[in-house]
Amino acid sequence: MIQTMESRAPRARQAKNEHSTATMRAAAIDAFGGPEVLTIHTLPVPKPEPLEVLIALDTSGVGVWDAEMRAGWVPDGRPRFPLVLGTDGAGTVAAVGSRIRRFKVGDFVYSYSFYNRKGGFYAEYVAVPADKVAHVPEGRDLRHAGAIPTTGLTALQGIDDALHLKRGETIVIHGAAGGVGSLAIQFAKLRKARVFATATGDDGVEFVRFLGADAAVDGRGDDITLAARTFAPDGADAVLGLVGDGLSFCLDAMRSGGRFAYPNGVEPVPKKRQGIQFIPYDAVPGVRQFERLNRAVEAADLQVPIDAEYPLEDASKAHERLAAGHVLGKIVLRVR
């Protein structure tokens, strides 16, 4: 599973800009709708501009935000069809823009670019601004690296930048078994915090305990407030809310002066409460952000759970699996 340094070296010695393919396969939509609208298209390979990197993708992440776009939500303006979905993935550099010096053809990279203007990551190739690309963390293969960028940045920035979690503090991670939560548990433990996690079902509870949660409950069947108060009698210092249902029970377990962070898009968000700081945030890619993520991935010896994987041709089935719910970790597409 682990990509060795020896296996990376031959690609890294290739000449600059070997890419010559004119077309590529991509899972795209021609209209909004259910998972069935995702079909394979043959599209032109995007050309990298001076500050862009062209990535030959190996693995692409699948997230709820992709399903929301497929169903009709777009961040701004009118989409151009066919619309290639996907916000993140990993692969090898196929070409670099004329002003790029940090990367060379053959480098193993991963990337997060939300609503990427030259098309998403459900494709054989993607052209991405270079500041949204980073070398794959040491010891990670492309399969697992492709599952990290969106969820990894969201998890780490929630723990560090939104909550400023400190050693010895107690955090409640609500919805801890998903793609973000499964990584947030490990980053919180890296910061020496005490972690109380909620998940769904016995398998979800077992899963988050395996990842390092000090205590865990079934968020749908157990009394979250009672269990969290038992774990932290003086009240939790922080809550990271990753699903909307049941969040109010987590806030009931907080101390006065506590911090509550949640990624934008989590709904419903509880009404604001006196004495609790509400902190909505978005994951932000960038050179320094990826450098910090790489350090955390390596320091935590991060486990990246993959619930299911599908070939690019079965992107619609990946969305059906996403809609079925109870995803433990991340769903990915294997492009190559």
SENUDO-164257 format. One record per atom (N, C-alpha, C): x, y, z. Coordinates in steps of 0.001 Angstrom, whole numbers, plus 500000, padded with zeros to 6 digits. Example, Ala and Ser with C-alpha at 12.3 -4.5 7.8 and 13.67 -1.06 7.14 Angstrom:
2
513190494310507800512300495500507800513200496700507800512850497750507080513670498940507140512900500030507870
//
This chain:
336
500821498794500000500000500000500000500858501260500000502011501214500657502849502412500763503729502543499526503702503720498922504541503988497759505974504214498232506908503436497707508296503546498154509006504672497426510081505147498030510868506191497394511467505669496090511837504380496049512424503817494845511436503863493681510151503603493986509158503586492914508827504988492434509129506005493241508876507376492810509981507879491878511219507419492110512367508024491446512310507999489928511945506882489252511973506887487797511084507970487192509923508205487779509022509232487247509614510620487450510264510830488578510803512154488886511911512555487926512510511587487210513615511911486307513148512165484874511826512101484646511331512316483298511574513756482852511571513948481533511789515284480982510576516168481250510813517489481149509762518454481435508660518377480389507372518392480865506191518487480019506130517408478935506008516149479373505890515044478442504468514875477927503503515533478559502098515310478229501814515622476768501133514681476077500819514904474668499397514490474312498655513861475219497302513415474941496378514609474762495520514546473742494633515671473456493296515557474169492843514327474420491539514126475057491686513238476286490643513251477103490648512468478338489233511990478645489166510970479498487882510529480037487579511354481284486311511697481444485885512448482628484452512055482972484162511998484274482788511785484731482170513160484912481191513480484079480628514826484050479112514761483941478479515909484137477033515998484009476680517002482909475582516720482201475065517625481181473852518396481680473349518000482846472228518674483488472213518236484939471564519025485791471469518670487197470501517503487375470730516722488433469841515606488691470422514640489694469939513409489679470396512368490585471709511752490133472171510723490834473449510101490476473529509634489034472380509302488446472383508773487079472849509780486037472852511085486359473284512081485363474797512106485208475521511447486101476981511356485995477346510290484974477906510695483855478283509745482813479684510069482298480271509105481603481618509294481071481566510103479780482394511132479735482529511998478568483971511913478062484148512201476793485478512424476238485632513923476027486581514513476749486738515964476770488186516346476468488415517574476030489797518022475815490563518067477143491818517701477109492671517851478279492932519345478490492692519858479715492931521296479942494414521632479817494685522827479313496064523271479167496444524160480351497580523881480989497984524698482139498475526072481705498014527082482409498492528442482192499821528627482939500464529782482831501806529952483421501906529613484903500832529814485681500888529547487114500074528313487501499887527385486562499098526182486824499922524916486648499386523841487213499988522518487113498955521573486519499358520774485548498485519742484994498803518424485693497782517826486319497970516593487086497296515434486355498037514351486145497464513094485667496969512354486907495666512315487082495092511846488337495118510328488468495416509892489659495347508481490039494081508210490836493784509101491807492658508940492729491991510288492944490661510275492984489900511490493253488969511257494430488807512264495277487905512159496412486462512402496001485543511791496748484108511972496538483512512501497838482792513629497776482238514223498989480816514691498797480167515025499906478769515467499861478633516748499048479684517579499034479652518816498258479543518520496769480133517405496324480005517002494925478554516661494601477913515931495513476517515553495304475617516786495283475936517778496109475139519006496121475260519751494792476467519777494236476639520409492922475914519617491841476016518308491889475329517476490900473822517717490918473286517978492120471846518166492278471377519578491929472333520531491779471895521855491349472499523035492058473298522798493094473914523925493800475281524224493202475518525498492885476847525929492455477207527186493242478499527386493533478899528516494369478550529870493779478741530048492482478446531348491884478260531196490375477458532083489820477264532103488378476540530880487844476516530792486528475886529661485859476953528667485424476743527385485698477758526397485322477786526178483817478938525799483322479072525401481922479011523889481844478083523408481050477984521964480844478746521585479581479344520370479543479372519393480635480231519874481801479744519609483005480415520025484228481095518824484866482418518890484994483187517833485645483212518113487139482761517156487941482714517326489385484051516958490027484138517165491349485310516761492107486152517932492565486497517930493860487267519031494438488703518668494800489033517376494815490394517028495234490811515685494676492128515428494771492667514168494295494178514168494348494763513073493839496224512925493831496644512245492536497859512556492107498387511946490891499803512398490654500218512368489377501567512790489019501489514025488133502484514875488258502528516082487436502797515683485988501882516107485088502024515811483662502629516970482891502413518187483363502981519380482736502909520518483732503784521510483564503782522672484450503774523941483620503165524999484176503160526287483513504555526890483458504732527868482604506061528435482349506674529119483564505857529506484540506377530215485713506466529326486956506292528044486787506290527110487922507682526539488130508172526625489375509479526081489719509402525046490844508310525037491585508209524119492738507959522678492317507449522465491118507086521119490681507753520808489348507930519505489125508428519042487831507630517823487403507687517516486125506957516370485593507372515102486334506369514324486739506634513083487456506499513187488957506455514407489511506281514554490957504943513981491396504921513349492556503683512877493168503067514050493935501846514411493589501207515588494184499765515279494564499239516130495456497809516106495735497306517537495764495984517713495605495464519045495384494030519174495865493682520387496293492304520749496616491995522072495930490993522072495051490572523294494378489061523237494229488375523969495089486913523922495114486337524623493889485444523931493179484811524463491971485884524973491018486838524115490734487982524470489904487514524969488534488029526104488104487463526768486921487737526023485626488740525141485587489024524364484383488512522935484490487565522717485369486995521383485515487492520687486762486653519785487283486955519118488531487844517898488380487907517113489459488873516025489591488327514657489187487077514570488750486550513300488245486998513132486794488286513088486572488821513088485214490231512513485224490715512206484035492080511706483934493110512809484146492726514051483848493636515183484028492875516359484625493589517169485403493024518408485933494125519458485942493773520685485532494707521813485577494323522697486758495288522901487677494999523542488959496023524640489229495600525772489828496582526773490251497635526140491163498879526469490937499980525804491635499931525981493144499332527095493631499278527287495076498247526386495745497494525644494944496537524684495484497006523243495296498298523094495060498922521788494834500088521634495798500315520409496267501448520137497160502000518751496870503257518552497221503829517212497132503128516298498140502939515052497743502290514075498605503109513912499884502453513868501053503199513689502301504045512410502288505143512470502980506063511333503048505338510076503515505572508976502798505009507690503203503582507436502756502959508368502006501588508170501548501595507699500098500755506707499772500579506339498378499501507224497766499355507169496454498428508063495770496978507734496096496695506483496373495322506087496715494850506811497962495674506809499000495280507460500250495471508978500184496499509425499473496714510863499342495529511532498657494921510839497698493780511404496992492565511603497872492540510934499022491413511047499953491644512114501013492807512757500998493158513662502094492809515133501886493055515748500715493124517215500671491937517971501258490721517743500756489576518517501249489311518225502711489223516945503049488895516576504427490051516873505373491283516700504912492436516966505766492567518439506120492430519307505125492494520745505403491329521184506276490139520640506018488973521001506830489163520563508277489659519354508474489863518839509827490941519618510562492101519803509935493223520459510611492918521925510902492309522613509950492008524025510175490887524205511192490009523218511310489020523264512380489667523129513745490581522170513866491257521921515144492206523060515512493002523520514548494066524494514841493629525952514700492992526287513585492738527687513270491417528198513823490382527351513787489086527779514306489014527611515824489413526448516314489269526142517742490526526415518557491686526473517911492963526684518633493061525691519806492826524440519495492788523404520527494153523253521201494116523156522519495356523089523294495483521760524026496707521475524426497005520274525209496106520214526446495528519066526681494716518840527879493277519286527770492918520027526708491524520447526555490656519275526095489369519420526333488407518400525935487611518895524739487525518059523710486777518404522512485731517335522224484563517783521814483524516894521301483550517007519781483762515889519090483707515868517628482421515155517245481489515914516694480162515392516375480111515015514896479831513733514636479927513220513277481346512802512970481947512087513924483391511824513874483790510685512952482830509924512425483187508761511613483321509080510134482980510298509719483044510658508307484437511033507858484523511537506624485823511863506061486572512911506850485892513972507281486547515016508072486773514540509502485744513988510098485824513589511503486884512550511785487036511575510873488022510518511096489439511065511138489687512169510440491002512817510486491088513798511645489964514459511959489961515428513064490285514751514390489798513532514586490132512785515808491649512689515954492312512314514882493757512087514939494537513395515107494063514474514491494732515765514671494523516301516089493338516059516649493089516478518031493989515712518997494178514426518765495078513634519614496525514072519422496874514493518189498214515014517942498466516246518794497424517037519040497536518228519884497363517912521373497314516616521695497240516138523091495935516530523776494860516587523015493544516869523586492850515567523968491802515695524780490944514568525128489731514624524199489448513498523536488454513490522467487236512654522849486072513302522794484782512623522931484131512677521545483791511517520993483299511453519622481885510895519561481111511390518590479820510782518288479895510160516902479225509034516759479156508333515480477781507674515408477560506858514400476277506180514245476477504677514243475739503992515095475796502536515139476976502005515913476899500730516259477986500092517003479285500095516201479170499884514883480380499862514062481012501248513980480175502295513942480713503660513929481430504001515219480840503598516347481460503846517650482788503104517754482798501854517326484041501074517351485100501704516443484666502199515311485556502811514326486262504039514903485504504949515539486128506180516059487003505888517272486651504884518031487534504471519137488857503947518588488773503175517523489980502640516887490896503765516421490302504875515966491095505998515462491671506873516569491274506614517815491900507329518926490976508080519854489659508070519591488749508768520495488828508154521889488867509004522915488943508513524292487598507970524766486528508496524223485180508028524540484309508282523326483276507463523154482420507606521987481029507093522294480025507691521633478645507249521786477962507248520423476861506508520361476014506506519176475179507784519198475417508670518259474757509966518250473269509911518016472753508782517549471316508670517293470586507893518380471322507073519118470645506232520096470983506516521545472079507220521791472523507463523162472253508919523575472325509156524862472170510512525405473524511216525305473673512027524279474960512677524016475365513588525171474428514397525643474749515372526688475197514680527961474462513663528388474807512943529611476178512289529493476426511617528368477703510935528185478859511925528121478655513057527424479722514053527320479987514725528662478924514970529434479093515566530766479779514593531714479544513319531538480236512309532343481724512312532002482029512459530710483414512489530244484113513782530678483383514895530651483949516206531013483004516894531988483098516576533280482142517108534270482075518637534318483161519312534009483169520770534024482734521380532692482390520521531762481972520985530443483097520907529432482742520596528183483742520505527113484264521895526763485548521957526432486153523224526033485780523603524605485588522588523759485373522858522344484472521795521732483767522182520683482965521261519877483287521523518415483557520455517668483671520535516218482442519838515648481538520613515062480277520076514560480361519780513080480240518494512723480390518083511330479094517582510713478075517390511533476716517110511062475769517956511903474632518322511318473725519228512009472841518562513038472334517376512708471417516704513624472110516379514939471482516779516048472027516465517365473058517432517885473398518461517119474438519395517561474061520122518850472775520404519020472353521138520219472673520352521489472639519013521402472974518191522574474454518318522927475287518508521898476720518712522144476950520049522830476223521074522390476372522397523004475897522391524452474927521540524763474463521421526147475557520908527076476563520263526502477648519690527304478859520604527398478763521829526881479913522736526872479973523593528124481177524026528443481365524974529539481125526381529031480870527307529945480761528713529583482120529199529085482120529904527963483374530362527376483947529390526366483234528286526104483705527291525151483609527773523708484266527026522803484294527383521383483612526293520571482733526734519667482012525810518800482311526170517348482987525258516623483339525504515225482618524515514325482301524972513114481658524086512148481971524581510736482211523656509797482426524067508408481136524646507831481261525698507048480093526250506385479421525175505532478117525103505622477368524074504909476752523059505833477254522962507066476655522057508056475320522660508497474256521880508385472919522357508740472118521230509385471196521567510309470946522918510831471960523283511918472317524556511959473209525056513002472359525524514175472667525102515398471870525550516559471889527065516715470877527585517369470835529012517657471983529387518581472492530597518394473614531058519207473228531100520678474226530820521518474012530780522959474980531712523653474494532333524689475343533229525455476463532441526115477666532972526023478806532322526665479509531300525797479013531061524558479661530117523648480011530853522361481251530725521927481712531378520713481412530489519507480664530998518554480341530269517327481342530649516236481952529645515585483025529904514624482779529108513341482067529675512371481963529024511063483252529229510276483610528267509433484852528421508668484796527595507388485682527906506469485889527135505243487327526657505200487544525491504617488910525025504398489573525901503344490811526318503613491534527216502716492802526520502226492947526317500904494191525751500388495235526848500180496465526470500164497555527417499937498871526728500223499962527349499807501277526733499990501546526463501471501378527469502321501649527284503749500656526329504385499401526379503943498385525482504504498720524024504194499173523767502977499539522400502625500822521969503345501751522886503525502968522537504266502616522120505692501698522852506304501280522517507664500516521193507698499685520974506673498959519706506596499935518541506450500947518698505600501930517625505429502636517302506737503024518341507473503688518094508754502775517342509713501502517718509746500562517057510651500298515623510223500165515390508925499945514030508416501100513127508821502310513635508661503490512832508981503653512658510487503422513719511264503587513636512720502562512708513349501355512714512810500291511867513368500340510451512829501220510206511834501196508933511103499745508631510712499155509593510028497720509643509787497190508396509093496146507830509668495402506772509007494288507426508204494152507037506951493153507622506061492172506517505668491093506368506425490161505267506152489403505492504842489374504481503999488619504519502752487480503515502861486269504031502865485082503197503018484803502388501760484949503029500597484661502361499326485399503072498218485728502317497166486361502921496000485710502363494733485657503209493715485001502850492458485871503316491303485824502608490169486507503134488988485796504385488497486496505194487734485933506439487230484598506210486526484493505113485787483270504809485043482062504618485955482298504310487218481213504063488168481030505231489133481309506445488672481132507616489533479697507721490026478731507349489195477331507396489627477077506449490791477728505274490771477578504324491877478219504877493154479312505614493000479936506248494170478970507241494804478224507970493980477245508923494509476055508203495127475686507045494586474623506251495207475060505765496585476319505349496690476844504908497991476865506077498964477232507246498496477246508437499336475844508744499854474850508628498969473469508921499352472929507911500352473451506685500314472994505649501240473387505954502671474426506787502858474847507209504188475682506188504922475982506510506165476789505668507050478139505328506412478794506368505922480122506219505330481163506365506430481991505366506592483050505391507601484356505755506906484715507027506982485902507498506282485513508173504987486191507835503902486051508546502634485737507590501496485027508072500498484801507358499246485719507963498202486327507123497350487226507620496307486916506997494967487367507675493921487368507136492567488793506797492182488996505611491629490311505244491104490317505552489620491072506546489233491096506989487838492021506122487000493162505777487574494121504911486877494430503700487732
//
